[in-house]
């Protein structure tokens, strides 16, 4: 009797549970743009970070073909809005979760893979540190055509978040030892902000109140701070 029950459970796991898992990993609904590589889908609490791509930050500036500065982060977000369309619906397949609790997913609008189109249009780079190379062809195509970011000069978003800047951009303020991560204390607890994050520019460090600068995320976590969400 026990062996028959065990065999039945094995069959159940093989044929039913994978379908349940697949359904849980699929998110569908009306989407709104948070920034160039992040969306919110109606009915889903967690924000969705587009898998395998990296766009400029909201305050990041780049140089166009004539050398004129422009807000490339805003341009990336505008292009994503155009891809999704007004009241557009996305179908997103969850791939992972990041350290901020966001869903990391590949999203489609109809037959269009939004992640790939951002890279093809030149408004996102393939995020090689966190991708499997699936958008490499689109990046080569954009670079060759000199579209989007590739029309001029820019700092890779990941490097910009670490404090690198074009010569025409303002330098990131630093604390002792040129450390750039801000450890802030608020009603939400001990939070650290990386250069390029949304609240970074307006966050002030008051060392007399116990706030401090950090040189790395690992240092901040070890000291009891956590990364800002979103």
matplotlib code that plots the C-alpha trace (Angstrom):
import matplotlib.pyplot as plt

x = [0.0, 2.8, 4.7, 1.6, 1.1, 4.7, 4.6, 1.4, 3.2, 6.1, 3.8, 2.0, 5.3, 6.4, 3.3, 1.5, 4.0, 6.1, 2.9, 2.2, 5.8, 5.7, 2.4, 3.9, 6.9, 4.7, 3.5, 1.1, -0.6, -0.7, 2.8, 4.2, 7.8, 9.8, 13.1, 14.9, 15.2, 12.6, 8.8, 5.8, 3.0, -0.5, -1.3, 2.3, 3.8, 7.5, 9.0, 10.4, 14.0, 14.6, 16.9, 20.3, 20.2, 21.5, 20.4, 21.8, 20.6, 17.9, 20.4, 23.2, 24.2, 25.9, 27.2, 25.6, 27.4, 28.0, 29.3, 26.2, 25.2, 21.7, 19.9, 20.5, 18.7, 15.6, 15.9, 16.1, 13.0, 11.2, 12.1, 10.9, 7.6, 7.2, 7.9, 5.3, 2.7, 0.0, -1.8, 0.4, 0.3, 3.5, 4.0, 7.1, 8.9, 10.7, 14.3, 15.7, 15.4, 17.9, 19.2, 16.6, 13.8, 12.9, 11.8, 14.4, 12.5, 12.4, 9.3, 7.3, 4.8, 3.1, 5.9, 8.4, 11.0, 11.4, 14.8, 16.3, 14.7, 16.2, 19.6, 19.0, 17.9, 21.1, 19.4, 20.6, 23.8, 23.8, 24.5, 27.3, 27.9, 24.3, 23.3, 23.8, 24.9, 21.4, 21.5, 25.0, 23.9, 21.6, 24.4, 26.7, 24.0, 23.4, 27.1, 27.6, 24.6, 25.7, 22.2, 21.1, 24.0, 26.4, 25.9, 28.3, 30.2, 28.9, 30.0, 28.8, 25.9, 27.6, 30.7, 28.7, 27.1, 30.6, 31.4, 33.0, 31.9, 32.4, 34.8, 31.8, 29.9, 30.1, 32.2, 30.6, 31.1, 33.2, 33.9, 37.1, 39.4, 37.3, 34.6, 31.3, 28.6, 26.3, 25.3, 22.1, 20.0, 16.2, 12.9, 13.5, 16.7, 20.3, 20.2, 23.1, 22.8, 25.0, 26.1, 23.4, 20.5, 17.4, 17.9, 21.7, 22.0, 19.7, 21.1, 23.3, 25.6, 25.6, 28.5, 27.6, 24.3, 26.1, 25.8, 28.9, 30.6, 31.4, 34.0, 32.1, 28.8, 30.3, 31.7, 28.2, 26.5, 29.1, 28.5, 24.7, 23.4, 21.2, 20.8, 18.0, 15.1, 14.2]
y = [0.0, 2.4, 1.7, 2.5, 5.7, 6.6, 5.9, 8.1, 11.0, 10.7, 10.8, 13.8, 15.7, 14.9, 16.0, 18.5, 20.4, 21.7, 23.3, 25.0, 26.3, 27.6, 29.4, 31.1, 32.3, 34.0, 37.6, 39.3, 42.7, 46.4, 47.8, 51.2, 52.3, 52.9, 53.6, 52.4, 48.8, 48.5, 48.2, 47.8, 45.4, 45.9, 43.3, 42.5, 44.1, 43.6, 45.7, 43.9, 44.4, 43.5, 40.5, 40.8, 44.5, 47.7, 51.2, 54.6, 56.0, 58.7, 61.5, 60.2, 62.3, 61.2, 63.0, 62.8, 62.7, 66.5, 66.3, 67.8, 66.5, 64.9, 62.9, 59.4, 57.7, 59.7, 58.8, 55.1, 55.3, 57.2, 54.4, 51.7, 53.6, 53.7, 49.9, 49.2, 51.7, 53.4, 51.0, 48.3, 44.8, 42.7, 39.0, 38.5, 35.3, 35.4, 34.3, 35.4, 37.8, 40.5, 41.8, 44.5, 41.9, 42.8, 40.1, 39.7, 38.7, 38.7, 40.6, 40.5, 42.9, 40.6, 39.0, 41.7, 40.9, 44.2, 43.4, 42.6, 45.7, 48.0, 46.7, 46.7, 50.4, 51.2, 52.4, 49.5, 47.5, 43.8, 43.4, 40.9, 40.3, 39.1, 37.7, 34.5, 36.4, 36.2, 39.9, 40.0, 40.1, 43.0, 45.0, 44.4, 45.5, 48.7, 49.5, 49.1, 51.3, 53.9, 54.2, 55.3, 55.5, 54.4, 57.7, 59.5, 59.0, 57.5, 55.8, 52.2, 52.4, 49.9, 52.1, 55.3, 53.8, 53.3, 56.9, 57.1, 60.1, 61.8, 64.7, 67.0, 65.6, 66.7, 64.4, 62.3, 63.6, 61.3, 60.8, 59.9, 57.8, 58.7, 56.3, 56.9, 54.8, 56.8, 55.1, 56.9, 56.4, 57.1, 55.7, 52.8, 51.9, 51.9, 52.2, 52.6, 54.4, 53.7, 56.4, 56.6, 55.4, 57.5, 59.1, 59.4, 63.0, 64.4, 62.1, 64.0, 62.3, 63.5, 61.7, 63.2, 61.2, 57.9, 58.1, 57.3, 56.6, 53.1, 52.0, 48.8, 47.2, 44.3, 46.8, 48.4, 45.1, 43.9, 47.1, 46.5, 48.6, 47.3, 48.4, 50.8, 49.1, 50.1]
z = [0.0, 0.9, -2.3, -4.4, -2.5, -3.0, -6.7, -7.0, -5.3, -7.7, -10.7, -9.2, -8.8, -12.3, -14.1, -11.9, -9.8, -12.8, -14.2, -10.9, -10.7, -14.3, -13.6, -10.5, -12.5, -15.1, -14.4, -16.7, -16.4, -17.2, -16.8, -16.0, -16.2, -13.1, -14.9, -18.0, -16.9, -14.2, -14.5, -12.2, -13.2, -11.9, -9.2, -8.5, -5.4, -6.2, -9.0, -12.0, -13.0, -16.7, -17.0, -18.6, -19.5, -17.8, -18.7, -17.6, -14.2, -14.1, -13.4, -15.7, -18.6, -21.8, -24.8, -28.2, -31.6, -31.4, -27.9, -26.3, -22.9, -22.5, -19.8, -21.2, -18.3, -19.1, -22.8, -21.9, -19.8, -22.5, -25.0, -22.7, -22.3, -26.1, -26.3, -23.7, -25.0, -23.1, -20.8, -22.4, -21.0, -20.4, -19.9, -17.8, -17.0, -13.7, -13.8, -10.4, -7.5, -6.8, -3.5, -3.4, -3.5, -7.1, -9.6, -12.4, -15.6, -19.3, -20.5, -23.7, -25.3, -27.8, -29.8, -28.9, -26.2, -24.4, -22.9, -26.4, -28.0, -25.4, -26.3, -30.1, -29.9, -28.0, -24.8, -22.8, -22.6, -22.1, -18.4, -18.9, -15.2, -14.8, -18.2, -20.2, -23.4, -25.0, -26.0, -27.4, -31.0, -30.3, -28.7, -31.6, -33.9, -31.9, -31.7, -35.4, -36.3, -33.7, -32.3, -28.8, -26.4, -29.1, -31.1, -28.8, -25.5, -22.2, -19.1, -18.6, -16.1, -13.7, -13.7, -13.3, -10.2, -8.8, -9.3, -12.8, -14.8, -18.2, -17.9, -18.5, -15.5, -11.9, -9.7, -7.0, -3.4, -1.3, 2.4, 4.1, 1.9, -1.2, -0.1, -2.0, -0.3, 2.0, 5.3, 6.4, 9.5, 9.3, 10.4, 8.1, 10.0, 8.8, 5.0, 2.6, -0.8, -3.8, -6.2, -8.9, -6.7, -6.6, -3.2, -3.4, -4.4, -1.6, 1.1, 3.6, 6.0, 9.6, 11.3, 14.7, 14.5, 13.7, 10.0, 7.9, 4.6, 3.3, 0.7, -0.3, 0.0, 2.0, 4.5, 4.9, 5.4, 8.0, 9.9, 10.1, 7.2, 4.4, 0.8, 0.0, -1.7, -5.3]

ax = plt.figure().add_subplot(projection="3d")
ax.plot(x, y, z, "-o")
ax.set_aspect("equal")
plt.show()
